Amino acid sequence: MKLRTKINILLLLLLISLNSRGQSDTTIKLSLANFLQLVKQNHPLAKQADLIRKAADANALVARGSFDPKLFYEFNNKYFDSKDYYQLANGGFKIPTWFGIELKGGYEKNQGVNLNPENTTPTKGLVYSQISLPLLQGLIIDERRATLKQAKLFQELSIFEKINAINELLYKAGKTYWDWQLSFANLQVYQNAVTLSQERFDAVRKASFLGDRPAIDTVEAVIQLQDRIINLQQALMDYRTKSLLLSNYLWIENDIPIELTDKTIPEVTTEYYQNNEALYSNVNMVDGLINIHPGLKIYDFKIDQLSVEKRLKQDKLKPSLNVNYNPLFKTDNLALSYQNNYKWGISVGFPTFLRKERGELQLTKIKIENTTYEKINKRNELMNKVKSTINELNNYRSQIDMYTMNTNNYERLWQSEKSLFSSGESSLFMINTREMSYINAQIKLNEIINKYKKAALDVEYSFGLLNTIY
């Protein structure tokens, strides 16, 4: 963030936090960029979006835990009829590996008058190790490796889910900002209208007192003034309402909400929109931007996760063939001796019809196909949304030029009528009519500019770029 932007935000926070009015004569102009940066930094929903990534990291940590070494110890004792039938003690460690091989080592010591012969160990115990290797099912992929791969993909997916959430927040906040700015622009028009009407009423009343104007003109002038005061009051109420709605998005550190004061006003520039150059550059790269849209990238990672699940289901179609080899060591005076003692085994399993495995694989393939169709449909929706918003943007842009000329022409008529009125060649009714037409034209122009700004925001949102731009 630039130094100037940081200073503006700091001043804004200091001003907004004032609890009483009149403490400062400084007026802060709050731009869309500064406002959205505040929202992005401090709004609870923006912080909640960070939890998506944290949850993904925690999920990945859980998946990595499946490969953690484990310590174990087992002890069983049977004592009956004053006899120690047996004592079985076995402890050690297990180390699962990424390649499907599991390493195991331990110490076993058993004794008792009725000890099962297969559990017999030397007097000082028996040290053993074990290597377990799946040769078919589980050799390439298993549940632990599949879960970890999916967790890593979820970490990447969570980045785009976070971007989506922040884009949604910034979009709603941006719409609220432009509503606030429109209400302020209209308030300025009505304030100026009341000032003009008050000046005219004073002039007409003075002219009537001197006999230059009929007394009835003062009645018409005061009616016009009263109508405009009412319009001003409604505009002021609308502006304060929009200010409160905007305050919903303003927070400072430690999750403290703040409210706008009358000293904070929207930034009004001569430009229709502040990001015109970047905006129209993006418009010329529709296809490329759509392909990297965060809402579309989510489907890519979902398909990748399902592909991992598909590989696991395909692996389940293989027979299970596991080999275990256990070298055995005698303990003698704290030294280990290996005398070609070992234990080994093999286990084989294969479902006869594979109905469960084939069914689960078919379901996974259906999920992949369904997600692919969802992605195709989402891309089409995004493309049509972008084209629609670009058409609206261009339409409002051409309308602004037309309404600007229209407003200027109304102003010229009004200025001409003012000259005629000053020279006594026009009536109060005509000057009021011209003036009202000019005021209405200004209001209409404000609305068209506001629609253009919202359409520009729609384009940035439909591209999924709000989080990047602001």
C-alpha positions in Angstrom: 0.0 0.0 0.0 1.4 3.5 -0.9 2.4 5.9 1.9 -0.2 8.4 0.8 -2.9 5.8 1.0 -1.8 4.7 4.5 -1.9 8.4 5.7 -5.4 8.9 4.2 -6.6 5.8 6.0 -5.0 6.8 9.3 -6.6 10.3 9.1 -9.9 8.7 8.2 -9.8 6.4 11.2 -8.9 9.3 13.5 -11.8 11.4 12.2 -14.4 8.6 12.2 -13.6 7.7 15.8 -14.5 11.2 17.1 -17.6 10.8 19.3 -18.7 14.4 19.3 -19.2 16.8 16.4 -17.4 20.0 15.9 -14.1 18.7 17.3 -12.4 19.3 14.0 -13.0 21.4 10.9 -11.1 19.0 8.8 -13.0 17.2 6.1 -11.8 13.8 4.9 -12.6 12.6 1.5 -13.0 8.8 1.5 -12.2 7.3 -1.9 -13.5 3.9 -3.0 -10.0 2.4 -2.9 -9.3 3.5 0.6 -12.7 2.4 1.8 -12.3 -1.1 0.3 -8.8 -1.4 1.7 -10.3 -0.7 5.2 -13.0 -3.3 4.6 -10.4 -5.9 3.4 -8.2 -5.3 6.4 -10.6 -5.1 9.3 -14.0 -6.4 8.4 -15.0 -9.6 10.3 -16.0 -11.4 7.1 -12.6 -10.7 5.6 -11.0 -12.2 8.8 -13.4 -15.1 8.5 -12.2 -15.7 5.0 -8.7 -16.2 6.5 -10.1 -19.0 8.5 -10.8 -21.0 5.3 -7.0 -21.2 4.7 -6.3 -21.9 8.3 -8.8 -24.7 8.3 -7.2 -26.2 5.2 -3.7 -26.0 6.9 -5.2 -27.8 9.9 -6.7 -30.4 7.7 -3.3 -31.0 6.0 -1.7 -31.3 9.4 -4.2 -34.0 10.3 -3.4 -35.9 7.1 0.4 -35.7 7.8 -0.3 -37.1 11.2 -1.1 -40.4 9.6 2.6 -40.7 8.8 3.8 -39.9 12.4 5.8 -42.6 14.2 3.9 -44.3 17.0 5.0 -45.8 20.2 3.1 -48.7 21.7 3.2 -51.0 24.8 0.9 -53.9 25.7 0.9 -55.9 28.9 -1.4 -58.8 29.8 -1.3 -60.9 32.9 -3.4 -63.9 34.1 -3.2 -65.0 37.7 -5.5 -67.8 38.8 -5.6 -70.3 41.7 -2.3 -69.0 43.2 -0.6 -69.5 39.8 0.9 -67.0 37.5 -0.5 -68.4 34.2 1.2 -65.9 32.0 2.6 -62.4 31.6 2.8 -61.0 28.1 4.8 -57.8 27.6 5.3 -56.2 24.2 6.5 -52.6 23.4 8.1 -50.7 20.6 7.4 -48.3 17.7 5.9 -48.2 14.2 7.0 -45.9 11.4 4.7 -45.7 8.4 6.4 -44.3 5.2 5.2 -42.5 2.1 6.0 -45.5 -0.1 3.6 -47.8 1.7 6.3 -49.7 3.6 5.7 -49.8 7.4 8.7 -50.3 9.7 8.3 -51.7 13.2 10.6 -52.5 16.0 10.1 -53.7 19.6 11.0 -55.7 22.6 9.0 -58.7 23.8 9.3 -60.6 27.1 6.8 -63.3 28.1 6.7 -65.8 31.0 4.3 -68.0 33.0 3.6 -71.6 33.9 0.9 -71.9 31.2 2.5 -69.7 28.6 1.5 -70.5 25.0 4.6 -72.0 23.4 4.4 -69.7 20.4 4.8 -66.7 22.8 8.0 -68.2 24.4 10.9 -65.7 24.6 14.4 -66.0 26.0 14.8 -65.2 29.7 16.1 -61.7 29.0 13.5 -61.0 26.3 13.5 -60.8 22.5 14.2 -57.8 20.3 12.6 -57.8 16.9 12.1 -55.7 13.9 9.5 -55.9 11.1 9.2 -54.7 7.5 5.6 -54.8 6.0 5.3 -54.3 2.3 2.2 -54.3 0.1 3.0 -55.7 -3.3 -0.3 -55.1 -5.1 -3.1 -53.2 -3.5 -1.6 -50.3 -1.6 1.7 -50.2 -3.4 1.1 -47.1 -5.5 -1.5 -45.4 -3.3 -3.4 -46.0 -0.1 -5.9 -44.2 2.2 -3.1 -42.3 4.0 -1.4 -41.1 0.8 -4.7 -40.2 -0.8 -5.9 -38.2 2.2 -2.7 -36.2 2.3 -2.8 -35.5 -1.4 -6.4 -34.3 -1.2 -5.5 -32.2 1.9 -2.7 -30.5 -0.1 -5.1 -29.8 -2.9 -7.6 -28.4 -0.4 -4.9 -26.0 0.8 -4.6 -24.6 -2.8 -8.4 -24.7 -3.2 -8.8 -22.7 0.0 -6.8 -19.8 -1.5 -9.4 -19.4 -4.2 -12.3 -19.9 -1.8 -10.8 -17.1 0.3 -10.5 -14.9 -2.7 -14.1 -15.6 -3.7 -15.3 -14.7 -0.2 -13.3 -11.4 -0.2 -14.5 -10.6 -3.7 -18.1 -11.0 -2.6 -17.5 -8.8 0.5 -15.8 -6.1 -1.5 -18.5 -6.2 -4.2 -21.3 -5.6 -1.7 -19.2 -2.9 0.1 -18.5 -1.2 -3.2 -22.2 -1.1 -4.2 -22.9 0.5 -0.8 -20.2 3.1 -1.3 -21.6 4.2 -4.7 -25.1 4.5 -3.2 -23.5 6.7 -0.5 -21.7 8.8 -3.1 -24.9 9.2 -5.1 -26.9 10.4 -2.1 -24.1 12.9 -1.3 -24.0 14.2 -4.9 -27.8 14.6 -4.9 -27.6 16.3 -1.5 -25.2 18.9 -3.0 -27.6 19.6 -5.8 -30.6 20.1 -3.4 -28.4 22.3 -1.1 -27.5 24.5 -4.1 -31.2 24.6 -5.2 -32.3 25.8 -1.7 -29.6 28.5 -1.8 -30.7 29.7 -5.2 -34.4 29.6 -4.2 -33.6 31.5 -0.9 -31.7 34.2 -2.8 -34.6 34.5 -5.3 -37.2 34.8 -2.6 -35.2 37.5 -0.9 -34.8 39.4 -4.2 -38.5 39.0 -5.1 -39.6 40.1 -1.6 -37.4 43.2 -1.8 -38.6 44.0 -5.3 -42.2 43.6 -4.1 -41.6 45.9 -1.2 -40.2 48.5 -3.6 -43.2 48.0 -6.0 -41.2 46.5 -8.8 -42.9 43.0 -8.4 -46.4 42.1 -7.6 -47.0 40.7 -4.1 -48.2 37.4 -5.4 -44.7 36.7 -6.7 -43.5 36.4 -3.1 -46.1 33.7 -2.6 -44.9 31.7 -5.5 -41.3 32.3 -4.5 -41.8 31.0 -0.9 -43.8 28.0 -2.2 -40.8 27.1 -4.4 -38.4 27.6 -1.4 -40.6 25.4 0.8 -40.7 22.6 -1.8 -37.0 22.7 -2.2 -36.4 22.6 1.6 -38.6 19.5 1.8 -36.5 17.9 -1.1 -33.4 18.8 0.8 -34.6 17.3 4.0 -35.4 14.0 2.2 -32.0 14.1 0.5 -30.3 14.7 3.9 -32.3 11.8 5.4 -31.3 9.5 2.5 -27.6 10.6 2.8 -27.6 9.8 6.6 -29.2 6.4 5.9 -26.7 5.6 3.3 -23.9 6.7 5.7 -25.2 4.3 8.3 -25.3 1.5 5.8 -21.7 2.3 4.8 -20.7 2.2 8.5 -21.7 -1.5 8.5 -18.4 -2.2 6.6 -16.2 0.1 8.8 -14.2 -1.6 11.5 -10.9 -1.0 13.3 -8.5 -3.4 15.0 -9.8 -5.7 17.8 -13.1 -6.0 15.9 -14.5 -2.6 17.0 -17.2 -1.1 14.7 -17.1 2.6 13.9 -19.5 5.1 12.4 -19.0 7.8 9.8 -19.3 11.4 11.0 -20.5 14.4 9.0 -16.8 15.3 8.5 -16.3 12.3 6.2 -17.6 12.7 2.7 -17.2 10.6 -0.5 -14.5 11.5 -3.0 -16.1 13.2 -6.0 -13.8 13.3 -9.1 -14.2 14.6 -12.6 -13.6 11.1 -13.9 -16.5 8.8 -14.2 -14.5 5.9 -12.7 -11.0 5.8 -11.1 -9.8 2.6 -12.7 -10.7 3.2 -16.3 -7.4 2.2 -17.8 -7.1 -1.1 -15.9 -10.8 -1.7 -16.4 -10.7 -1.5 -20.2 -7.4 -3.4 -20.4 -9.2 -6.3 -18.6 -12.2 -6.0 -20.9 -9.9 -6.8 -23.8 -8.7 -10.1 -22.2 -12.0 -11.7 -21.4 -11.2 -15.3 -22.3 -7.9 -15.3 -20.4 -9.3 -13.7 -17.3 -12.3 -16.1 -17.2 -10.0 -19.1 -17.3 -8.2 -17.9 -14.1 -11.4 -16.8 -12.4 -11.2 -18.0 -8.7 -14.8 -19.3 -9.0 -13.7 -21.5 -11.9 -10.4 -22.6 -10.4 -12.3 -24.1 -7.5 -13.7 -26.7 -9.9 -10.3 -27.6 -11.1 -9.1 -28.5 -7.6 -12.3 -30.4 -6.9 -11.7 -32.4 -10.0 -8.1 -33.0 -9.0 -9.3 -34.2 -5.6 -11.8 -36.6 -7.2 -9.0 -37.9 -9.5 -7.0 -38.8 -6.4 -10.1 -40.6 -5.1 -10.5 -42.4 -8.4 -6.9 -43.7 -8.3 -7.6 -45.0 -4.8 -10.8 -46.8 -5.9 -9.0 -48.3 -9.0 -6.3 -49.6 -6.7 -9.0 -51.3 -4.6 -9.7 -53.5 -7.7 -6.3 -55.2 -7.2 -5.8 -58.2 -4.9 -4.2 -57.5 -1.5 -0.8 -59.1 -1.2 1.2 -58.2 1.9 4.5 -59.6 3.0 5.9 -59.3 6.5 9.5 -60.1 7.5 10.7 -60.0 11.1 14.4 -60.5 12.0 14.7 -61.7 15.6 17.5 -60.8 18.0 18.5 -62.4 21.3 19.6 -60.2 24.2 22.7 -61.3 26.0 24.5 -59.0 28.5 22.8 -56.0 26.9 24.2 -57.0 23.5 22.1 -58.1 20.5 23.0 -61.2 18.6 21.4 -62.3 15.3 21.7 -66.0 14.5 19.5 -66.3 11.4 16.4 -66.1 13.5 13.4 -64.7 11.8 9.6 -64.8 11.4 7.8 -64.0 8.2 4.4 -64.3 6.7 2.2 -63.4 3.7 -1.4 -62.5 3.5 -3.6 -62.5 0.3 -7.1 -61.4 -0.2 -9.4 -60.7 -3.1 -13.2 -60.1 -3.2 -14.9 -62.6 -5.5 -17.2 -60.2 -7.4 -15.7 -56.8 -6.6 -19.2 -55.3 -6.5 -18.5 -52.8 -3.7 -15.2 -51.7 -5.3 -16.6 -51.4 -8.8 -19.7 -49.5 -7.5 -17.5 -47.0 -5.6 -15.3 -46.5 -8.6 -18.4 -45.8 -10.8 -19.7 -43.3 -8.2 -16.4 -41.5 -8.2 -16.4 -41.3 -12.0 -19.9 -39.9 -11.9 -18.8 -37.3 -9.4 -15.9 -36.2 -11.7 -18.3 -36.1 -14.7 -20.8 -34.1 -12.7 -18.2 -31.6 -11.5 -16.9 -31.2 -15.1 -20.4 -30.3 -16.3 -20.7 -27.9 -13.4 -17.4 -26.2 -14.4 -18.5 -26.0 -18.1 -21.8 -24.4 -17.0 -20.1 -22.0 -14.5 -17.7 -20.9 -17.2 -20.6 -20.2 -19.6 -22.4 -18.3 -16.8 -19.3 -16.2 -16.0 -18.7 -15.5 -19.7 -22.3 -14.3 -20.2 -22.1 -12.3 -17.0 -19.0 -10.5 -18.2 -20.4 -9.8 -21.6 -23.6 -8.5 -20.0 -21.8 -6.2 -17.6 -19.5 -4.9 -20.4 -22.5 -4.1 -22.5 -24.1 -2.2 -19.6 -20.8 -0.4 -19.0 -20.5 0.7 -22.6 -24.2 1.7 -22.7 -24.0 3.8 -19.6 -20.8 5.4 -20.8 -22.5 6.6 -24.0 -25.5 7.7 -21.9 -23.3 9.8 -19.7 -22.0 11.8 -22.7 -25.6 12.4 -23.9 -26.9 13.4 -20.4 -23.9 15.6 -19.9 -24.7 17.6 -23.0 -28.4 17.6 -22.1 -27.6 19.0 -18.6 -25.3 21.6 -20.1 -28.1 22.7 -22.5 -30.6 22.9 -19.5 -28.0 25.1 -17.7 -27.7 27.4 -20.7 -31.5 27.8 -20.9 -31.6 28.5 -17.2 -28.8 31.0 -17.4 -30.5 32.7 -20.3 -33.8 32.8 -18.4 -32.0 34.3 -15.4 -30.8 37.1 -17.6 -34.3 37.7 -19.0 -35.7 37.6 -15.5 -33.1 40.1 -14.2 -34.1 42.5 -17.0 -37.8 42.1 -16.3 -38.5 40.2 -19.5 -39.4 36.9 -17.9 -41.7 35.7 -15.2 -41.0 33.9 -11.9 -42.9 30.9 -13.2 -40.5 30.6 -16.2 -37.3 31.0 -14.2 -38.5 28.4 -11.7 -39.5 26.0 -14.5 -36.1 26.4 -16.2 -34.3 26.0 -12.9 -36.3 22.8 -12.0 -35.5 21.3 -15.3 -31.8 22.0 -14.8 -32.0 20.5 -11.2 -33.8 17.4 -12.5 -31.2 17.0 -15.2 -28.4 17.1 -12.7 -30.1 14.5 -10.6 -30.6 12.3 -13.6 -26.9 12.7 -14.6 -25.8 11.7 -11.1 -27.9 8.6 -11.4 -26.5 7.6 -14.8 -22.9 8.2 -13.5 -23.8 6.1 -10.5 -25.1 3.3 -12.7 -21.9 3.5 -14.8 -19.7 3.2 -11.6 -21.7 0.2 -10.4 -21.5 -1.4 -13.9 -17.7 -0.9 -13.7 -17.7 -2.6 -10.3 -19.8 -5.4 -11.8 -17.2 -6.0 -14.5 -14.4 -6.2 -12.0 -16.5 -8.5 -9.8 -17.5 -10.8 -12.7 -13.8 -11.1 -13.6 -13.0 -12.0 -9.9 -10.5 -9.2 -9.7 -11.7 -7.1 -6.8 -9.4 -8.7 -4.3 -6.4 -8.0 -6.7 -7.3 -4.5 -7.6 -8.1 -3.3 -4.1 
